[in-house]
């Protein structure tokens, strides 16, 4: 498929031919996208939630009252979960929430995510993402002229320093290098903006995987 390339100041560049097996998939499987997003969100969870178990509660170890003759239940410690100030039963402990997802499924999910943006008309290709000076007001005006309000920008192998500084205070706009491209961030923003260098890197990335 062919797509028009625009410049940051609203001009036009040379049209670019996109690979159909990456940007032109018609049958997009939502279940694959869901699996990949769930995998990403689970992997980024810290898993540091923790409660005090019975042997960690700092309370007296003295027996509460005599074993028999009180007419009540038999208890041996105030650290038990049923008492105020005691431990918590079956609470969360430190653990990893991550699980495995095959590389082929992740690669397929990225193809579906890219194709979904192209299919819905939410894919924009920029000639490059560079600024002469780090002015947020200037960049916000250029985004407004291009109709970019909620976007993920993949800026190339490295993000231009001026562009990064100008974009970081603009709400609902994320700027990442090629290495940061991922399914979750593609789907969470309304528009996907790729530079020409980013498109070439994406296609080279999939070519390398196919060759392997």
N, C-alpha and C positions, 0 to 999 in steps of 0.2 A: 504494500500500500504506500501511496505517496502522501507526504504532508508538507505544508508550507512552513518555512522557517522564518521567524521574525527576529528583529533586533530589539534590544531593551528600550530603545527610544521610539519604537513603533514602526521602524522601517521593515523592509522585507529582504530576505536572503535567498540563497539558492535552495530550491525544494530538495527534500531528502526522501529517499526510498527506505521504508521500514520493512523489516522482515515479517511476513505474515505469520510465521510459526511462533513469533514472540509478541507482536502487537496486533495480530489480526485473527485471533482465535474467536470463533463465534459461540461455540458451546462451552460456556464458562461454568465450572462446577463450584457451587457455593460451599459444598462440604469440604473440598480441598482447601479453600480459602479459610474456612472456619477452623480447620485442624491446624493450619499454620499460624493463624493469629493466636489461638489458644496456646500453642507451643511457645510462641514468643512471649506472651504475657506471663506464662507460668515460669519461664526461664529467668525473667527479670525480677521475680518476687524474691525478697530478701530471705524469707523463711526464718526470721529471728524472733518470732513471737514465742513467748515462753511464760508458763505459770510455775508456781512453786509446788512441787510434789511433797508428799508427806515428810520425807526425811530432810527437806530443805526449810521447812517452817521453823522459825525460832520461837518455840514455846516450851514450857516445862514438860519434862518427860514423866512427871509424877502421876501415878494413877489417880483418876478423878475422885473416886470414892470406892468403898469396899465392893468386892465382887458380888456378894450375895446379901440378901436381907433388906435391900432398899425398896423393893417393889418395882424398880425400874430396869431398863435395859443395862446390860453389862458393858461398860466402856473402860478402856485402858489408857487412852491418850486424848488430850485436847487438840492434838494436831490432825485428828480425823476430819474428813471433808464435811461431815454433817454439822460441825460446830462453827460458830462465827469466829473468824480469825484463823481457821484451820486451812488445810490444803484444799486444792481444787481437784475434783475427780475428772479424769479423762480430758483434761484441757490440752491446748496446743503445746507442742515442744519444738525445739529447733530442728529444722529439717529442710531439705531441698525439695522444691515443688517441680523441678525440671523433669521432663520425660523425653524419651528419644523420638525423633521424627526422621524418617529416611531422607537422605539428601535429594533423591529424585522427586519426592513429594514436595519438598521445599522449593526446588527449582520449578516444578510445575505450577505451584501456587504463585510464584513470582510472575510467570508467564501469564497466568490468568488475571492477576492484578493489573499488569501493564495493558493487557488486551481490554479489560473492562473500562479503563480510562479512555483508551483510544476509541472503543465502541460507543461510549457515551458522549464523545466530543469534548472530554475534559483533559485532553492531552495537548500540551503546548511545547513546541521546540524552539529554543532560543539559540541564536548564533553563539553567544557567550554570555557569561554573567560576570561582568567586570564594571567597576566604577573608578573614576579618576580621583574621587575623594569620598570619604566615609560620611555622607550626608543622608540621614534618615528621611528628611523631608523630600529630598530629591528622589530617592528610591520609592517612597510612598506615592509620589505623583506619577512616576512611571508605571508602577503597578496599577494605579487607578486607571490610567489610559489604556492599559492592556486588559483591564477587567479582572485582575487578580486580587481576590479578597481573602480566600482561604486556600493556601497552596503549599505543596511540597516542592522544593526546588533542588534538583540534583545538578550541582554546578560544575562537575568535571572531576579530574583526578585530585585536585586541591581547590578549596574554596578561596576565591580572591579575598584578601584581607579587608579591603575597603568595602566590598560587597557584604561580607560577613558582619562587619561592625554596623553598617547601615541597616541591615535586615533584622538584627537581633532584638530591636525594640518594637518591631511591627507585629501586632498580635495576629495569630492564626497563620503565620508564615514560618515554615521550617526550611532551613538551608543545610544540605548535607553533601559531602563528597560522594564519589561513585561507590566507595566501599560501604557507605552507610545506607544504601538502597535496601529497603526491606518491605515486606508485604503489609505489615501493620501500618506503617507511616504512609504508604501509598493509598491505602483505603481510608484512613482517618481524615485526609484532606480532600476537599472538593476537586481541586485541580492538580494535575501532575505536570510540572515544568521540567523539561530535560534540555540541557545544552547539547549542541551538536557532538561535543566530545563525550558527553555522557551516553548518548545513543550509540556511538561507536564502541564505547567500553562495554555496554550491555550486550551488544551483538557479539563482540569478541569473547566475552565471558561465557556465553552459551555455546559458541563454537568450540572453545577449549573443553567444555564439559562433554560435548558430543564426540570430540576426537578421543577423549579418554574412555 
